[in-house]
Each structure stands twice: as structure tokens, then as C-alpha cells.
């Protein structure tokens, strides 16, 4: 019995050893399978993260420069859109409506070719509720101008200027309402305080922060805003982006906060439109120069000015810390107006007939966003008989003889266009060339 028991015990021991070894092998096989599957899944996850452009530890080394597409955004800016009484008369049709399409028939192709086309709207859409349509000194323009603007390819307006309150609080708000209804973006003024004080416009993955400010005039009542010497309603104080020369540090603080917000919002490029300076002066004043330098120090990449109704120079400004440069165009001149040489006693030189298309291109790639192109095309406004009186058309001039060679204007108009081209060239050529050389693009005026 003892021998049989011993044999049985040995058999049981051998079976236990076999089961133990088999279990160990099975566990090892399962572990190997799990490890292999996890490794495969982790590798696929990394590939997915790299291809989607998300930041991972290895993505920067794994992604070549060819996998980060370069994108560009083109912007074109022009000057002051004004509608004086003679322009109103000419645009009136037999049906009683107003047709302003003649203004932009030669510039539309330029506006439509750009990703963003900007102008200074220096009138209000106060409607018939604000009285009759009128020109200077209080601009109240038919809504059909907004239609002509949109049809032209202009898709962004700056609205903070000294005529923004020409039809009071009602007209200020109604202008914003009309632009919203027409689908035209704008900044500088707003309908309500809840509307943004600036815009971050995204074009082809490039974000451009855009702000617009106008100067205030001094007044008798402390703590109240004045535009064009007129006090504005308290409710309008925060509906117009404005600055006071007498309290300029307040503006600098506001601008610094705004720039910080833009950059926190992802802005790759910061653009300020400034309504400033002295009318009919072809050179910037001390305030313009001082403010431009401060904005450059604060991180503004480009400044485009308006208000003088004549063209002023382009300048390359270097920030005081030496870290950056700012392109500053002190004044774009008039886009369209009735400020004709023959009637302008305060500016008899013809400069009020001159404007421009100021074009620039931004390029974004793996090294960030840079200014890669800069160009300036002079424009001249022709006034001629038509409509119910006189019509007005803006002519882009890529050369002095475009008036005759490109547009077949009569000899008198072609000669005026050539003189306009030369006036603009004389003012902007030196500064524009310096800016173009700094970014390495084509020189326009040689």
C-alpha cells in the first residue's frame, strides 16, 4: 500500500509541475501579445497626432517644413469716402433713388482681387429720420452707397472719424445697423457697448488684429467727448473709439490693453487705422509722429492714417527697443470726394483729388508671420458731366500715362491724372522704397 501511495503522490506532483509550467507559458504568451498590441496602438496614435498638426514631444522633429503649408493674406486700403452735395445731385436717378456705382467701376477689380479691402467711411447713414440727405458739413448719405461699396469688393470699413456723429446718436447707431444688414464688416464705432471695440480678422489661417481711432476736439464740459467741436451724448462715449491729444496717456493705456487682447486672441499681425493730423498738410505733424512711435513701441505692426484729405508719406519706424519695425502711412488721402482743385482755396494744389490703393501681403509659415509684399498705386478722381449733374470715378494709375493709354480719358483729364500720379510719387516714393527694401520686395517707384 505504501508503494502504491508513493507512485500516486509522484504522479500528482508531476501533474502539478506540468500545470504550473503550462500556466507560466500561457501567461508569457498573453503578456507578449498585449505588449505587441499596445506598441502598435501607441505608434498609430503618434502618427495620428503628427499628421493632424497637434503638438507632441516628437512632432517638431518628425514634421518636415513641407508638411506645414505656407499661407498668404492680401490687404488693400484706400482713403476717405465722402459724398458732398454735388455728388448727391449727380447720383440721383429719375426714379428718385441714388446710384453711386460710377465711383468704383475702375477700382472694383483691385478690391475684389484682395482678401481684405478697406476704406474709411466718412459719412453717416442717418436715413430720412435724420432729415434730408446732405453733404458737408453734416454728411447724411443714402443707404444705396453701402450697396455700391459692397458691390465694388470693399468688404471692410473703418468708421471712427470726425464725421461719425454728423447725424447724432441715432445716425451713429443706424450707420452700424445698415452696415450689419448689408454684410459689410467694420470697426471704430459700434451700435451697442456689447459689440467689439476691435476686430481679429482671420484670412487663410492668418489672424489680423484691426483697430480704428479718431481724434477728439476740446470742449467746455469736463468728462464729455467732443467731435468736430460738438458735444456728443454720454451714451455715445463708448460707441466711438477716440483719443484726446490733451489726455494722450489714456489713449496709450487703452491701446496697450487692446494690443494685449489681440495677441491673446491669436493675432499674428496688428494693424491700427488712425484718424489724425491736420487737414491739407502733406507732411505729418508732431503729434502724428509721436503717436506713431509710441504705437510702434507697443507692438503695432502697421499704421494707416486718414483725415488730412491729402496724401502724406510712408515711413519705416523702428521701435525704441530695437526689436521691431512698423510701416506707417500717415495719410491715404481721399478715396472719392468733391474736393476739387478749382474750389479748394485752402488747398489749391490739386492734392485733394489724389488718393491711393495701399496693398500689402502677409505670409505665414513655420517661422511665423511676416510682411512679404508692399505696394502703392496712386489714384485720381475724375469729375465729369453725367447722371443728374456730375459723376465721379476713381482711376487707379499704375503709370503716369494710364489716363490716356489705359482709360482713354480726354486730353484735359489725362493731363490731370498724370499730374496727380507725379504728386503722389513725390510724396511717398522715398519712404515706400525704404519699406520695400526692408522686406525685400519689388521697388515700385524707381
C-alpha positions in Angstrom: 0.0 0.0 0.0 2.9 2.4 0.7 4.4 1.8 -2.7 1.1 2.4 -4.5 0.6 5.6 -2.4 4.1 6.8 -3.3 3.5 6.2 -7.0 0.2 8.2 -6.8 1.9 11.1 -5.0 4.6 11.3 -7.6 2.0 11.4 -10.3 0.2 14.2 -8.6 3.4 16.1 -8.2 4.3 15.7 -11.9 0.8 16.8 -12.9 1.2 20.0 -10.7 4.6 20.8 -12.2 3.1 20.4 -15.7 0.2 22.6 -15.0 2.4 25.2 -13.4 4.7 25.3 -16.4 1.9 25.4 -18.8 0.3 28.3 -16.9 3.6 30.2 -16.9 4.0 29.7 -20.6 0.4 30.8 -21.3 0.9 34.0 -19.1 4.1 34.8 -21.0 2.3 34.4 -24.4 -0.6 36.6 -23.3 1.8 39.3 -22.0 3.7 39.2 -25.3 0.5 39.7 -27.2 -0.7 42.6 -25.0 2.7 44.3 -25.3 2.7 44.0 -29.1 -0.8 45.4 -29.4 -0.1 48.3 -27.1 3.1 49.1 -29.0 1.2 49.1 -32.3 -1.6 51.3 -30.9 0.9 53.8 -29.4 2.7 54.1 -32.7 -0.5 54.7 -34.6 -1.5 57.3 -32.1 1.8 59.2 -32.5 1.4 59.1 -36.3 -2.1 60.4 -36.0 -1.0 63.3 -33.7 1.8 64.3 -36.1 -0.4 64.3 -39.2 -3.1 66.3 -37.5 -0.7 69.0 -36.6 -1.0 68.7 -32.8 2.0 69.4 -30.6 3.6 66.3 -29.3 7.1 65.7 -28.0 8.3 64.2 -31.2 6.2 66.2 -33.6 8.7 69.0 -34.2 11.4 66.7 -35.3 9.1 64.4 -37.2 7.4 67.0 -39.3 9.3 68.5 -42.2 8.9 72.1 -43.4 7.0 70.8 -46.4 4.2 69.5 -44.2 3.4 73.0 -42.8 1.7 74.8 -45.7 2.6 78.5 -46.2 -0.5 80.7 -46.5 -0.8 84.4 -47.6 -3.3 87.2 -47.0 -3.6 90.2 -49.2 -5.0 93.5 -47.9 -5.7 96.7 -49.8 -6.6 100.0 -48.2 -7.9 103.2 -49.7 -8.8 106.6 -48.3 -11.8 108.7 -47.3 -15.2 108.0 -48.9 -17.1 111.3 -48.8 -20.3 112.3 -50.5 -20.7 116.1 -50.9 -23.9 117.7 -52.2 -22.7 117.9 -55.8 -22.1 114.1 -55.7 -25.6 113.6 -54.2 -27.1 115.6 -57.1 -25.2 113.7 -59.7 -26.1 110.3 -58.3 -29.8 110.9 -58.1 -31.8 108.9 -60.7 -35.1 109.7 -62.4 -36.8 107.3 -60.0 -35.6 109.3 -57.0 -33.1 106.7 -55.9 -29.4 107.2 -55.8 -26.8 105.3 -57.8 -23.1 105.6 -56.7 -21.7 102.8 -58.8 -19.7 105.1 -61.0 -17.4 105.8 -58.0 -15.8 102.3 -58.0 -16.2 101.0 -61.6 -12.4 101.2 -62.2 -11.3 100.1 -58.7 -13.6 97.1 -58.3 -11.2 94.7 -59.9 -8.4 95.7 -57.4 -10.7 95.4 -54.4 -12.1 92.0 -55.5 -8.6 90.6 -56.0 -7.6 91.3 -52.4 -8.7 89.1 -49.5 -9.5 92.2 -47.4 -10.4 95.6 -49.0 -10.6 98.5 -46.6 -11.8 102.1 -46.8 -12.6 105.0 -44.4 -16.4 105.7 -44.4 -16.5 109.4 -43.7 -20.3 109.8 -43.9 -23.3 108.5 -41.9 -26.4 106.6 -42.9 -28.8 108.6 -40.8 -31.8 107.9 -43.0 -34.7 110.2 -43.7 -35.4 110.1 -40.0 -32.4 112.4 -39.7 -33.7 114.9 -42.3 -32.7 115.5 -45.8 -29.7 113.8 -47.4 -26.8 116.2 -47.2 -23.1 116.7 -47.8 -20.7 118.9 -45.8 -20.7 119.9 -43.0 -23.0 117.2 -41.8 -22.9 114.1 -44.0 -26.2 112.1 -44.3 -25.9 109.7 -47.2 -28.4 107.4 -48.8 -28.1 103.7 -47.9 -27.5 102.9 -51.6 -23.9 104.0 -51.1 -23.5 100.9 -48.9 -24.7 98.8 -51.7 -22.2 100.4 -54.1 -19.5 99.8 -51.6 -20.3 96.1 -51.2 -20.7 95.6 -54.9 -17.3 97.2 -55.5 -15.5 94.5 -53.5 -14.8 96.7 -50.5 -15.6 94.4 -47.6 -14.3 96.2 -44.5 -14.9 99.8 -43.4 -13.3 101.9 -40.7 -15.9 104.2 -39.2 -14.3 106.2 -36.4 -13.7 109.7 -37.7 -14.7 113.3 -37.0 -17.9 112.9 -39.1 -19.1 109.7 -37.4 -21.6 111.8 -35.2 -22.9 114.0 -38.0 -26.4 112.7 -37.6 -26.2 112.4 -33.8 -26.6 109.3 -31.7 -29.4 108.0 -33.9 -27.3 108.2 -37.0 -24.3 106.7 -35.3 -26.3 103.6 -34.4 -28.2 103.5 -37.7 -24.9 103.5 -39.7 -23.8 100.5 -37.8 -27.2 98.8 -38.3 -27.1 99.5 -42.1 -23.6 98.0 -42.4 -24.6 94.9 -40.4 -27.7 94.5 -42.7 -25.6 94.8 -45.8 -23.0 92.3 -44.6 -20.1 94.8 -44.5 -17.7 94.4 -41.6 -16.4 97.5 -39.8 -14.7 98.7 -36.7 -14.2 102.0 -35.0 -17.8 102.7 -34.0 -20.5 100.3 -32.8 -24.2 100.0 -32.3 -24.0 98.8 -28.7 -21.4 98.6 -26.0 -21.6 94.8 -26.3 -20.2 95.0 -29.8 -16.4 94.5 -30.0 -14.1 97.5 -29.9 -11.7 95.9 -32.4 -11.7 93.0 -34.8 -9.5 90.0 -35.3 -10.0 89.1 -38.9 -8.8 85.6 -39.9 -7.7 85.1 -43.5 -6.2 81.8 -44.7 -5.2 80.9 -41.1 -3.6 84.4 -40.7 -5.2 86.5 -37.9 -5.0 90.3 -38.3 -6.0 92.4 -35.3 -7.6 95.7 -36.6 -8.4 98.8 -34.6 -9.5 102.3 -35.6 -9.4 105.5 -33.5 -10.3 109.1 -34.2 -9.1 112.3 -32.6 -11.4 114.3 -30.3 -11.7 118.1 -30.2 -11.6 120.1 -27.0 -14.7 121.3 -25.3 -16.1 123.2 -22.3 -17.6 120.3 -20.3 -15.1 118.2 -18.4 -15.5 114.5 -18.8 -17.5 114.8 -22.0 -16.4 113.9 -25.6 -16.4 116.3 -28.4 -16.2 115.6 -32.1 -15.8 118.4 -34.6 -16.4 120.8 -31.8 -19.8 119.4 -30.9 -20.5 117.6 -27.6 -21.8 114.0 -28.0 -24.3 112.2 -25.9 -23.0 110.3 -22.9 -24.4 107.1 -24.3 -22.1 107.6 -27.3 -18.9 107.9 -25.3 -18.2 104.2 -25.5 -19.6 103.7 -29.0 -16.7 105.6 -30.7 -13.1 104.7 -30.4 -11.4 108.1 -29.9 -8.5 109.7 -28.2 -7.7 113.2 -26.8 -4.4 114.9 -27.5 -4.8 116.5 -24.1 -5.0 113.1 -22.4 -2.8 111.1 -24.7 -1.5 108.8 -21.9 -5.1 107.5 -21.5 -5.1 106.5 -25.2 -1.7 104.8 -24.9 -3.0 102.7 -22.0 -6.2 101.8 -24.0 -4.0 100.9 -27.0 -1.7 98.7 -24.9 -4.6 96.8 -23.4 -6.2 96.4 -26.9 -2.9 95.1 -28.4 -2.6 92.6 -25.5 -6.1 91.4 -26.1 -5.5 91.0 -29.8 -2.4 88.9 -29.2 -4.1 86.8 -26.5 -6.8 86.2 -29.2 -4.2 84.9 -31.5 -3.5 87.9 -33.7 -0.4 87.3 -35.9 -0.3 91.0 -37.1 -1.6 94.2 -35.5 -3.0 97.0 -37.7 -4.1 100.4 -36.4 -6.1 102.9 -38.5 -5.7 106.4 -37.1 -7.8 109.4 -38.0 -5.5 112.2 -37.1 -3.3 115.1 -38.2 -4.0 118.4 -39.9 -6.2 118.8 -43.0 -4.5 119.6 -46.3 -1.0 119.2 -44.9 1.2 116.9 -47.0 3.5 116.2 -44.1 2.7 114.6 -40.7 2.6 116.9 -37.7 4.4 116.3 -34.4 1.5 114.6 -32.8 1.3 112.0 -35.6 5.0 111.3 -35.4 4.9 111.0 -31.6 1.8 108.7 -31.5 3.2 106.5 -34.3 6.4 106.0 -32.4 4.5 105.0 -29.3 2.3 102.6 -31.1 5.4 101.0 -32.7 6.9 100.6 -29.2 3.7 98.9 -28.1 3.9 96.3 -30.8 1.7 97.7 -33.7 3.0 96.3 -37.0 1.3 98.7 -39.3 -0.4 102.1 -39.0 -2.6 103.6 -41.8 -3.8 107.2 -41.3 -6.6 109.3 -42.6 -8.2 112.8 -42.1 -5.8 115.2 -43.9 -7.7 114.6 -47.2 -4.3 114.7 -48.9 -1.6 112.0 -49.2 1.2 112.0 -46.6 4.4 110.0 -46.6 5.2 106.4 -45.8 7.7 105.8 -43.1 9.6 102.8 -41.6 9.5 103.3 -37.8 11.9 101.4 -35.6 10.7 100.6 -32.1 12.8 102.2 -29.4 13.9 98.8 -28.0 15.3 97.9 -31.5 13.2 94.7 -31.6 10.8 95.5 -34.4 9.8 97.9 -37.1 6.4 99.4 -38.1 5.2 100.5 -41.5 3.4 103.8 -41.1 1.4 105.5 -43.9 0.4 108.8 -42.3 -2.5 109.6 -44.7 -4.1 107.8 -47.6 -5.7 110.9 -49.0 -9.2 110.9 -50.4 -10.8 107.9 -52.0 -13.6 110.0 -53.5 -15.0 113.4 -52.8 -15.9 116.8 -54.4 -12.8 118.5 -53.0 -11.7 119.7 -56.4 -8.7 121.8 -57.1 -10.7 124.7 -58.6 -12.8 125.2 -55.5 -10.3 124.4 -52.7 -9.0 127.8 -51.6 -7.4 126.1 -48.6 -5.6 123.6 -50.9 -5.4 124.8 -54.5 -2.6 122.4 -55.5 -4.8 119.5 -56.5 -3.7 117.2 -53.7 -7.3 116.7 -52.6 -8.1 114.9 -55.8 -5.4 112.3 -55.1 -5.7 109.0 -53.3 -4.2 105.6 -53.4 -4.5 101.8 -53.1 -2.1 100.7 -50.4 -1.5 97.0 -50.8 0.3 94.5 -48.6 0.8 90.8 -48.3 1.3 88.7 -45.2 2.9 85.3 -45.4 2.6 82.7 -42.6 4.8 79.6 -42.3 6.8 77.6 -39.9 8.8 80.7 -38.8 5.8 82.8 -38.1 4.0 85.7 -40.0 5.9 88.3 -42.0 5.2 91.2 -44.3 6.2 89.8 -47.7 4.9 92.4 -50.1 4.1 96.1 -50.1 2.9 98.3 -53.0 1.2 101.6 -53.5 -0.9 102.5 -56.6 -1.9 106.2 -56.9 -5.5 107.1 -57.7 -7.1 110.2 -59.2 -10.8 111.2 -59.1 -12.3 112.4 -62.3 -15.4 114.7 -62.2 -17.4 114.7 -65.4 -20.9 115.6 -66.7 -23.3 112.7 -66.3 -26.3 111.4 -64.3 -28.3 114.4 -62.9 -25.3 116.7 -63.0 -21.8 115.4 -62.4 -20.5 111.9 -61.9 -17.2 110.9 -60.2 -14.9 107.9 -60.9 -11.7 106.8 -59.2 -8.9 105.9 -61.6 -6.0 103.7 -60.4 -2.8 104.9 -62.0 0.0 102.3 -62.3 1.9 104.8 -64.6 1.7 108.5 -65.4 0.1 107.9 -68.8 -2.6 105.5 -67.7 -5.2 108.3 -68.1 -4.8 108.3 -71.8 -3.2 104.9 -72.5 -5.4 102.7 -70.3 -8.6 104.6 -69.7 -8.8 106.8 -72.9 -9.6 109.9 -71.0 -9.7 113.2 -72.9 -6.5 115.2 -73.0 -7.6 117.5 -70.2 -8.5 114.7 -67.8 -5.5 112.6 -68.8 -3.1 115.5 -68.1 -4.7 116.0 -64.6 -4.3 112.3 -64.0 -0.6 112.4 -64.9 0.0 115.4 -62.6 -1.8 113.5 -59.8 0.4 110.5 -60.3 3.5 112.6 -60.1 2.3 114.5 -57.0 1.7 111.2 -55.1 5.0 109.7 -56.3 6.9 112.8 -55.0 5.4 112.3 -51.5 5.6 108.6 -51.0 8.5 107.3 -53.1 11.3 107.6 -50.6 9.6 106.1 -47.6 7.9 103.4 -49.6 11.2 102.4 -51.2 12.8 102.1 -47.7 10.0 99.9 -46.5 10.1 97.7 -49.7 13.9 97.4 -49.3 13.5 96.3 -45.7 11.2 93.4 -46.5 13.0 92.6 -49.8 10.1 93.1 -52.2 9.8 94.8 -55.6 10.5 98.5 -55.6 7.6 100.4 -57.1 8.9 103.9 -57.8 12.5 103.6 -59.2 
